[in-house]
Amino acid sequence: MSEHLTQYARMQKAYYDEAPLAVEDIVGNYEFHENFPYETHLLHRYGDIRKPVLPDAARARGFEIGCGEGRMVRRMARLLAQVDGADISEKMVRAARARTPGAEIFLSAGADCGAAASSSYDFAYCAISLQHICVHDTRARILDDIVRILKPGACATLQFFFSKYYPYCRTAAPPVNEAFLVDVHHLDRRHARWFENRWDAAATNSACDVAFGTQDIPEVLADFRRWFGHAEVWFHDLSIGRPESRGSGRPALLAPTHPNCHGWEDTWFTHMAFFHLREPRK
Ligand SMILES: C[S@@+](CC[C@H](N)C(=O)[O-])C[C@H]1O[C@@H](n2cnc3c(N)ncnc32)[C@H](O)[C@@H]1O
């Protein structure tokens, strides 16, 4: 790895390993994520159960990049024949190995799938992990390695966050009085643009993520086509259940753990993006 990528990986590893947090708190919003229907979105095009990405999921070998303490490995293992994973954090890998019997959990150096065997998986996926990597070159190395471990003809679904307004983000609830309502969005400087390499970021896991918006979609898809012959994306709206933000004081429509409600108002993203990738360029 280049010096820049090594520096970023060192920061990420220290961030996850040295945080005095329970592994569930590192995942963050654990209850929300456990209520979110990831299986539907990862295993079906456009979240449509008539359109499975795998011809025979029950016989498939799956791999999770950035698997954390194994939450999604355990869930996906109920649907696939075998699920393994890799993570940069020794603390998360230890927890995943203890909590996820039957899975092989590898330690990643921060830009790879660890010691996972080449050409041996039918499906690779990520949930709330690659979105936290604000270095395009690191994600590129991970994509190289995902292609390495996939069988020819295998596929992947990778989840990221997206905002239809990006690079503008709402700063706070809009000020309102009897004469006007001002809905202020600021130009984001906290997160990285898709092709940016923020290798000197001081933090990760939502402190400095990768972000993209409506106008970026064609370039982002073209980027994924460097590794896969076929790439498509669709968006699950996370904004519709949020509290009414226009000063009415109306509470959230949906419970904080409802799959359509992200539970807090000041977050930059409006949607989860699911990239369906086929035909790995091996
Ligand atoms: C928010 S947690 C999500 C864990 C799991 N995917 C889940 O859905 O519960 C993000 C995980 O990504 C891992 N991660 C972040 N950057 C990584 C990298 N460069 N390589 C491998 N794992 C990484 C972290 O260690 C952490 O366990």
The ligand as an SDF file (V2000), in Angstrom:
LIG
                    3D

 27 29  0  0  0  0  0  0  0  0999 V2000
  -20.8060    0.9090   11.1050 C   0  0  0  0  0  0  0  0  0  0  0  0
  -19.8830   -0.5850   11.2120 S   0  0  0  0  0  0  0  0  0  0  0  0
  -20.9310   -1.7130   10.2920 C   0  0  0  0  0  0  0  0  0  0  0  0
  -20.6400   -3.1610   10.5800 C   0  0  0  0  0  0  0  0  0  0  0  0
  -21.5220   -4.1630    9.8170 C   0  0  0  0  0  0  0  0  0  0  0  0
  -21.3680   -4.0500    8.3920 N   0  0  0  0  0  0  0  0  0  0  0  0
  -22.9830   -3.9950   10.1810 C   0  0  0  0  0  0  0  0  0  0  0  0
  -23.7740   -3.6690    9.2810 O   0  0  0  0  0  0  0  0  0  0  0  0
  -23.3090   -4.1670   11.3630 O   0  0  0  0  0  0  0  0  0  0  0  0
  -18.5630   -0.2670   10.0600 C   0  0  0  0  0  0  0  0  0  0  0  0
  -17.5550   -1.3800   10.0550 C   0  0  0  0  0  0  0  0  0  0  0  0
  -16.7120   -1.2080    8.9110 O   0  0  0  0  0  0  0  0  0  0  0  0
  -15.3910   -1.5530    9.2790 C   0  0  0  0  0  0  0  0  0  0  0  0
  -14.4730   -0.8580    8.3570 N   0  0  0  0  0  0  0  0  0  0  0  0
  -14.3470    0.4660    8.1920 C   0  0  0  0  0  0  0  0  0  0  0  0
  -13.3730    0.7490    7.3070 N   0  0  0  0  0  0  0  0  0  0  0  0
  -12.8960   -0.4550    6.8820 C   0  0  0  0  0  0  0  0  0  0  0  0
  -11.8770   -0.8230    5.9640 C   0  0  0  0  0  0  0  0  0  0  0  0
  -11.1370    0.1050    5.3390 N   0  0  0  0  0  0  0  0  0  0  0  0
  -11.6460   -2.1270    5.7430 N   0  0  0  0  0  0  0  0  0  0  0  0
  -12.3770   -3.0740    6.4090 C   0  0  0  0  0  0  0  0  0  0  0  0
  -13.3360   -2.7760    7.3180 N   0  0  0  0  0  0  0  0  0  0  0  0
  -13.6020   -1.4770    7.5470 C   0  0  0  0  0  0  0  0  0  0  0  0
  -15.2880   -1.0470   10.7170 C   0  0  0  0  0  0  0  0  0  0  0  0
  -14.2310   -1.6370   11.4220 O   0  0  0  0  0  0  0  0  0  0  0  0
  -16.6400   -1.3880   11.2720 C   0  0  0  0  0  0  0  0  0  0  0  0
  -16.6610   -2.6490   11.8920 O   0  0  0  0  0  0  0  0  0  0  0  0
  1  2  1  0
  2  3  1  0
  2 10  1  0
  3  4  1  0
  4  5  1  0
  5  6  1  0
  5  7  1  0
  7  8  2  0
  7  9  1  0
 10 11  1  0
 11 12  1  0
 11 26  1  0
 12 13  1  0
 13 14  1  0
 13 24  1  0
 14 15  1  0
 14 23  1  0
 15 16  2  0
 16 17  1  0
 17 18  1  0
 17 23  2  0
 18 19  1  0
 18 20  2  0
 20 21  1  0
 21 22  2  0
 22 23  1  0
 24 25  1  0
 24 26  1  0
 26 27  1  0
M  CHG  2   2   1   9  -1
M  END
$$$$
